[in-house]
Amino acid sequence: MKDLVRAFAKLTLALLTLLCVGAAIFYAYQFAFPPQQQQTAALNLPQVDFGQCGSPTSSGLDPTDLAYAFQLEQYRDLLDKPASADRSEVNFTVEEGELPIDVTARLEKEGLIENADAFLLLLKCRHAAEYIQAGDHVMRRNMTMDEVILSLQRGTTRGVTITIRPGWRAEQIADYLTTVNLPQFDKDVFLELVQEGDATFAFLQDRPRNGSPGLEGYLFPETYQVLQGITAPQLINRLLSEFDQRITPEMRAKATNQGLTLQEAITLASIVERETVKPEEAPIIASVYLNRVRAKTYLNADPTVQYAIGYVPEAKQWWKTPVTLEEYQKVISPYNTYLNPGLPPGPIAEPSMNSIQAVLEPAQTDFFYFLATGDGGHVFARTLEEQNANLAKYGYAPAPTPQP
């Protein structure tokens, strides 16, 4: 009987101990984040170096931090794990007066953190909630929770919207970027880096040695939100990151299925981009050029001659229109596909996703020629005789006999 009483007493003591610990944790969780602290969440306070909670066994923790540390143990595997492998950047805005719990919920919804409860605990652990800055924050999707916290507590600059248009060459991109509010952007540095082509992305390492070393064709055309203080190297990295994310392994496999390297596919897509007005025609135009590539003949693509000619001061434009028959023979450049068989050394512009997909999934045709009809469309032909008939119909001079 005495043994039973002693066992009951021990059990009661254990239950009381657990109850006390649970109450302490609950109290800390509910009241350690007071309203006055929440109201300062979106004030522009100085940057601070907040401390670490540590583990539940760390010495020197006050009772509140100890409670947070106990709770964080269940999320330990998430703390140093990025929410995604995606390296692309997004613009995240914290509104004036927005509470940390609301900021956290939106971070989870947008996929920037994996678990809102864990992030809130980490905010409290770091004593960082009161230092969240209102404004725009450019974040990578592959940031850890601590990196997200650091980004939120940095002073921010309002973002700038930029649009890189399909079919532009690098010089046009650089000219455009000097017209938007990017005070740290240096046009000369941008063009030098594009020409050097020295970047660490894996897709760039596969370029053939005899191909163009530059970054033309890989500066993905899209609308971006960037910080006002972005520099030329940072902007190039942003555009290349977007290309890396958008061109999937499946798409790269499709290039291989077409008998093309990735660079060859992008090179051909850039020509298709410059030739295409009506998006639905892109797969047919791609098929014409692929047929010529496989026949190991001349592409005879006007945009490649335009690219080689470069800027035309009297017309104040980069793409000379029209190109004359004399210029086909007089423009000496490896990019002139009237003088050099096969593809040019590299892309001539930034192709849209539509043009890239057209090369990866071209129409199945035996067309070898096409001709602009004057309304944005084209008429296609299988033989030189058909092409000459189309030329006569639309008022052009007869086509020169193609080189063998």
C-alpha positions as CSV (number, residue, x, y, z in Angstrom):
1,M,0.0,0.0,0.0
2,K,2.8,2.4,0.9
3,D,4.5,1.7,-2.5
4,L,1.2,2.6,-4.3
5,V,1.0,5.9,-2.4
6,R,4.6,6.7,-3.2
7,A,4.0,5.9,-6.9
8,F,0.9,8.1,-6.9
9,A,2.8,11.0,-5.3
10,K,5.6,10.8,-7.9
11,L,3.0,10.7,-10.8
12,T,1.2,13.7,-9.3
13,L,4.5,15.6,-9.0
14,A,5.4,14.8,-12.6
15,L,2.1,16.0,-13.9
16,L,2.3,19.2,-11.9
17,T,5.8,19.8,-13.3
18,L,4.6,19.3,-16.9
19,L,1.6,21.6,-16.3
20,C,3.8,24.4,-15.0
21,V,6.2,24.1,-17.9
22,G,3.3,24.1,-20.4
23,A,1.8,27.1,-18.7
24,A,5.1,29.0,-18.9
25,I,5.4,28.2,-22.6
26,F,1.8,29.2,-23.3
27,Y,2.2,32.5,-21.4
28,A,5.4,33.3,-23.2
29,Y,3.9,32.6,-26.6
30,Q,0.8,34.7,-26.0
31,F,2.2,37.7,-24.2
32,A,5.8,38.1,-25.4
33,F,4.7,39.9,-28.6
34,P,2.9,42.9,-27.1
35,P,0.6,45.3,-29.1
36,Q,3.0,48.2,-28.8
37,Q,5.8,46.1,-30.4
38,Q,3.4,45.1,-33.2
39,Q,2.6,48.7,-33.9
40,T,6.3,49.5,-34.6
41,A,6.6,46.6,-37.0
42,A,6.6,48.8,-40.1
43,L,8.5,51.9,-38.8
44,N,11.8,52.8,-40.4
45,L,14.2,52.0,-37.5
46,P,18.0,51.7,-37.7
47,Q,19.4,48.4,-38.8
48,V,20.3,46.2,-35.9
49,D,22.3,43.0,-35.4
50,F,19.8,40.8,-33.5
51,G,20.8,38.0,-31.3
52,Q,20.3,34.2,-31.4
53,C,17.9,32.2,-29.4
54,G,20.1,29.2,-29.3
55,S,18.9,25.8,-28.3
56,P,16.9,24.8,-25.2
57,T,20.1,23.7,-23.6
58,S,21.9,27.0,-24.1
59,S,23.0,28.8,-21.0
60,G,22.0,32.4,-20.3
61,L,18.6,32.3,-21.9
62,D,15.9,34.3,-20.2
63,P,12.6,32.4,-19.6
64,T,10.9,33.9,-22.7
65,D,13.8,33.0,-25.1
66,L,13.9,29.5,-23.4
67,A,10.2,29.0,-24.3
68,Y,10.8,30.1,-27.9
69,A,13.8,27.8,-28.1
70,F,11.8,24.8,-26.9
71,Q,9.1,25.6,-29.5
72,L,11.6,26.1,-32.3
73,E,13.0,22.6,-31.8
74,Q,10.1,21.1,-33.7
75,Y,11.0,23.3,-36.7
76,R,14.8,22.9,-36.5
77,D,15.0,21.2,-39.9
78,L,13.2,24.2,-41.6
79,L,15.4,27.0,-40.1
80,D,18.3,26.7,-42.5
81,K,16.3,25.2,-45.4
82,P,15.4,27.5,-48.3
83,A,11.7,27.5,-49.1
84,S,12.5,26.7,-52.8
85,A,15.4,25.9,-55.1
86,D,14.2,28.6,-57.4
87,R,16.8,31.4,-57.5
88,S,14.5,34.0,-59.2
89,E,13.7,37.3,-57.5
90,V,10.3,38.7,-56.5
91,N,9.3,42.1,-55.2
92,F,7.7,41.9,-51.7
93,T,6.0,45.0,-50.2
94,V,5.5,45.7,-46.5
95,E,2.8,48.3,-46.0
96,E,3.0,51.1,-43.3
97,G,1.6,49.8,-40.0
98,E,1.3,46.2,-41.2
99,L,1.6,43.7,-38.3
100,P,4.3,41.0,-38.3
101,I,1.7,38.3,-38.2
102,D,0.2,39.6,-41.4
103,V,3.6,40.0,-43.1
104,T,4.4,36.5,-42.1
105,A,1.1,35.1,-43.6
106,R,1.8,36.8,-46.9
107,L,5.4,35.5,-47.0
108,E,4.1,32.0,-46.6
109,K,1.4,32.5,-49.2
110,E,3.9,33.8,-51.8
111,G,6.2,30.8,-51.1
112,L,9.0,32.8,-49.6
113,I,8.9,30.9,-46.3
114,E,7.8,27.3,-45.8
115,N,6.1,27.6,-42.4
116,A,4.5,30.8,-40.9
117,D,4.5,29.5,-37.3
118,A,8.2,28.7,-37.4
119,F,9.0,32.1,-39.0
120,L,7.0,34.0,-36.3
121,L,8.9,32.1,-33.6
122,L,12.2,33.0,-35.3
123,L,11.2,36.6,-35.5
124,K,10.5,36.6,-31.8
125,C,13.7,34.7,-31.0
126,R,15.7,37.2,-32.9
127,H,13.8,40.2,-31.4
128,A,13.5,41.4,-35.0
129,A,9.8,42.1,-35.4
130,E,10.0,45.7,-34.4
131,Y,12.7,46.3,-37.0
132,I,10.8,45.2,-40.1
133,Q,11.0,48.1,-42.6
134,A,8.0,49.3,-44.6
135,G,8.5,49.5,-48.4
136,D,9.6,47.3,-51.2
137,H,12.0,44.4,-50.7
138,V,13.5,42.4,-53.5
139,M,13.9,38.8,-52.3
140,R,15.1,35.5,-53.8
141,R,12.8,32.5,-53.6
142,N,15.7,30.4,-52.3
143,M,16.4,32.4,-49.2
144,T,16.5,30.9,-45.7
145,M,14.3,32.2,-43.0
146,D,17.2,34.2,-41.5
147,E,18.0,35.7,-44.9
148,V,14.3,36.7,-45.2
149,I,14.5,38.4,-41.8
150,L,17.6,40.3,-42.8
151,S,16.0,41.4,-46.0
152,L,12.9,42.7,-44.1
153,Q,15.0,44.7,-41.7
154,R,17.1,46.5,-44.2
155,G,16.3,50.0,-45.4
156,T,14.5,49.7,-48.7
157,T,14.2,51.7,-51.9
158,R,11.0,51.8,-53.9
159,G,11.2,49.4,-56.8
160,V,11.4,50.4,-60.5
161,T,9.5,48.5,-63.2
162,I,11.6,47.7,-66.3
163,T,10.5,45.9,-69.5
164,I,13.0,44.1,-71.7
165,R,11.3,43.6,-75.1
166,P,11.7,40.5,-77.3
167,G,13.8,41.1,-80.4
168,W,16.0,43.8,-78.8
169,R,19.8,43.4,-79.1
170,A,22.0,44.1,-76.1
171,E,22.7,47.7,-77.1
172,Q,19.0,48.5,-77.3
173,I,18.5,47.1,-73.8
174,A,21.4,49.3,-72.5
175,D,20.0,52.4,-74.2
176,Y,16.6,51.7,-72.7
177,L,17.9,51.2,-69.2
178,T,19.6,54.6,-69.3
179,T,16.1,56.2,-69.7
180,V,14.6,54.7,-66.5
181,N,15.4,55.7,-63.0
182,L,18.4,53.5,-62.2
183,P,21.1,55.9,-61.0
184,Q,23.7,53.2,-60.4
185,F,23.3,51.6,-63.8
186,D,26.4,52.0,-66.0
187,K,25.7,51.4,-69.8
188,D,29.4,50.9,-70.6
189,V,29.8,48.3,-67.9
190,F,26.7,46.5,-69.0
191,L,27.8,46.2,-72.6
192,E,31.3,45.2,-71.6
193,L,29.9,42.4,-69.4
194,V,27.5,41.2,-72.1
195,Q,30.4,41.1,-74.6
196,E,32.7,39.2,-72.3
197,G,30.1,36.7,-71.5
198,D,31.8,35.7,-68.2
199,A,29.0,34.3,-66.0
200,T,28.8,31.2,-63.8
201,F,25.5,29.8,-65.0
202,A,25.7,26.2,-66.1
203,F,23.8,26.8,-69.3
204,L,26.6,29.2,-70.4
205,Q,29.3,26.7,-69.8
206,D,28.0,24.5,-72.6
207,R,28.6,27.1,-75.3
208,P,30.9,25.8,-78.0
209,R,34.4,27.3,-78.1
210,N,33.9,28.5,-81.7
211,G,30.6,30.1,-80.8
212,S,29.9,33.6,-79.6
213,P,31.1,34.1,-76.0
214,G,28.7,36.9,-75.2
215,L,25.4,37.0,-73.4
216,E,23.3,38.1,-76.3
217,G,20.2,36.0,-76.5
218,Y,20.2,35.0,-72.8
219,L,19.0,38.4,-71.3
220,F,15.5,37.1,-70.9
221,P,12.8,39.5,-72.2
222,E,10.3,40.1,-69.5
223,T,8.9,42.8,-67.1
224,Y,10.9,43.0,-63.9
225,Q,10.7,44.8,-60.6
226,V,14.1,45.9,-59.5
227,L,15.5,48.2,-56.8
228,Q,16.5,51.7,-57.8
229,G,20.1,51.1,-56.8
230,I,20.6,48.0,-58.9
231,T,24.0,47.9,-60.8
232,A,24.8,46.6,-64.2
233,P,26.3,43.3,-62.9
234,Q,23.3,42.7,-60.6
235,L,20.9,43.4,-63.5
236,I,22.7,41.0,-65.8
237,N,22.5,38.4,-63.1
238,R,18.8,39.0,-62.7
239,L,18.1,38.5,-66.4
240,L,20.3,35.4,-66.6
241,S,18.6,34.0,-63.6
242,E,15.2,34.4,-65.2
243,F,16.5,32.6,-68.4
244,D,17.8,29.8,-66.2
245,Q,14.4,29.4,-64.5
246,R,12.3,29.7,-67.6
247,I,14.3,27.3,-69.8
248,T,13.5,24.0,-68.2
249,P,15.4,20.7,-68.5
250,E,12.5,19.4,-70.6
251,M,13.0,22.3,-73.1
252,R,16.7,21.7,-73.2
253,A,16.0,18.0,-74.0
254,K,13.7,19.2,-76.8
255,A,16.6,21.2,-78.3
256,T,18.7,18.0,-78.3
257,N,15.9,16.1,-80.0
258,Q,16.0,18.7,-82.8
259,G,19.7,18.1,-83.2
260,L,20.6,21.4,-81.6
261,T,22.7,22.6,-78.7
262,L,21.0,25.1,-76.4
263,Q,23.0,27.9,-77.9
264,E,22.1,26.8,-81.4
265,A,18.4,26.7,-80.4
266,I,18.6,30.2,-78.9
267,T,20.5,31.5,-81.9
268,L,17.8,30.2,-84.3
269,A,15.0,31.5,-82.0
270,S,16.6,35.0,-82.1
271,I,16.4,34.9,-85.9
272,V,12.8,33.6,-85.8
273,E,12.0,36.5,-83.3
274,R,13.3,39.1,-85.7
275,E,11.4,37.6,-88.7
276,T,8.1,37.0,-87.0
277,V,5.2,39.5,-86.8
278,K,2.3,37.2,-86.3
279,P,3.1,34.8,-83.4
280,E,1.2,31.9,-84.9
281,E,3.6,31.9,-87.9
282,A,6.7,31.3,-85.7
283,P,6.7,27.5,-85.8
284,I,6.4,27.6,-89.6
285,I,9.3,30.1,-90.0
286,A,11.3,28.0,-87.6
287,S,10.7,24.9,-89.8
288,V,12.0,26.8,-92.8
289,Y,15.3,27.6,-91.1
290,L,15.6,24.1,-89.6
291,N,15.1,22.6,-93.0
292,R,18.0,24.8,-94.3
293,V,20.2,24.0,-91.4
294,R,19.7,20.3,-91.9
295,A,20.4,20.7,-95.6
296,K,23.7,22.4,-94.6
297,T,23.0,25.3,-96.9
298,Y,22.7,29.1,-96.4
299,L,20.0,30.5,-94.1
300,N,19.8,33.8,-96.2
301,A,18.3,35.5,-93.1
302,D,18.0,39.3,-93.4
303,P,18.1,39.9,-89.6
304,T,21.6,38.4,-89.5
305,V,22.9,41.0,-92.0
306,Q,21.1,43.7,-90.1
307,Y,22.8,42.6,-86.9
308,A,26.2,42.7,-88.7
309,I,25.5,46.2,-90.0
310,G,24.8,47.5,-86.6
311,Y,23.7,51.0,-85.8
312,V,22.6,53.2,-88.7
313,P,23.2,56.9,-87.6
314,E,21.3,58.5,-90.4
315,A,18.2,56.4,-89.6
316,K,18.9,56.4,-85.9
317,Q,18.1,52.7,-85.7
318,W,19.8,49.4,-85.0
319,W,18.0,47.2,-87.6
320,K,18.5,48.6,-91.1
321,T,15.4,48.3,-93.2
322,P,15.5,47.3,-96.0
323,V,18.7,45.5,-96.6
324,T,19.7,45.8,-100.3
325,L,20.9,42.9,-102.6
326,E,24.3,44.6,-102.7
327,E,24.6,44.6,-98.9
328,Y,24.0,40.9,-98.8
329,Q,27.4,40.4,-100.5
330,K,29.3,43.4,-99.1
331,V,28.7,43.0,-95.4
332,I,31.7,40.9,-94.4
333,S,30.9,39.3,-91.1
334,P,30.5,35.8,-89.7
335,Y,26.9,36.8,-88.9
336,N,26.1,37.3,-92.6
337,T,24.2,34.1,-93.4
338,Y,24.2,35.0,-97.1
339,L,28.0,34.5,-97.1
340,N,28.3,31.9,-94.4
341,P,26.4,28.6,-94.4
342,G,24.6,27.4,-91.4
343,L,23.9,29.3,-88.2
344,P,25.7,32.5,-87.2
345,P,28.2,32.3,-84.3
346,G,25.5,33.2,-81.7
347,P,22.2,34.8,-81.0
348,I,21.4,38.2,-82.6
349,A,18.7,39.3,-80.2
350,E,16.7,38.3,-77.1
351,P,14.1,35.8,-78.3
352,S,10.6,35.5,-76.7
353,M,9.4,32.3,-75.2
354,N,7.1,32.0,-78.2
355,S,10.1,32.0,-80.6
356,I,12.0,29.5,-78.4
357,Q,9.1,27.2,-78.3
358,A,8.7,27.5,-82.1
359,V,12.3,26.2,-82.5
360,L,11.8,23.4,-80.0
361,E,8.4,22.3,-81.5
362,P,8.5,23.5,-85.1
363,A,5.8,22.8,-87.6
364,Q,6.5,19.8,-89.8
365,T,6.9,21.2,-93.3
366,D,9.0,20.9,-96.3
367,F,9.1,24.6,-96.9
368,F,12.4,26.1,-97.9
369,Y,11.4,29.7,-98.6
370,F,9.1,32.4,-97.3
371,L,8.2,35.9,-98.2
372,A,6.7,38.9,-96.4
373,T,3.3,39.8,-97.8
374,G,3.2,43.3,-96.4
375,D,0.5,42.8,-93.8
376,G,2.7,41.2,-91.2
377,G,2.2,37.7,-92.6
378,H,4.3,35.5,-94.8
379,V,3.7,33.2,-97.8
380,F,5.8,30.0,-97.9
381,A,7.2,27.9,-100.7
382,R,8.8,24.6,-101.2
383,T,10.9,25.3,-104.3
384,L,12.7,28.3,-105.9
385,E,10.1,28.2,-108.7
386,E,7.3,28.6,-106.1
387,Q,9.3,31.4,-104.4
388,N,9.8,33.3,-107.7
389,A,6.1,33.0,-108.4
390,N,5.3,34.5,-105.0
391,L,7.9,37.2,-105.6
392,A,6.2,38.2,-108.8
393,K,2.7,38.1,-107.2
394,Y,3.8,40.5,-104.4
395,G,5.9,42.8,-106.6
396,Y,9.4,41.7,-105.7
397,A,12.4,41.1,-107.9
398,P,13.2,37.4,-108.6
399,A,15.2,35.6,-106.0
400,P,18.9,35.0,-106.6
401,T,19.9,31.4,-107.1
402,P,20.8,30.1,-103.6
403,Q,24.4,29.2,-102.9
404,P,25.1,25.4,-102.9
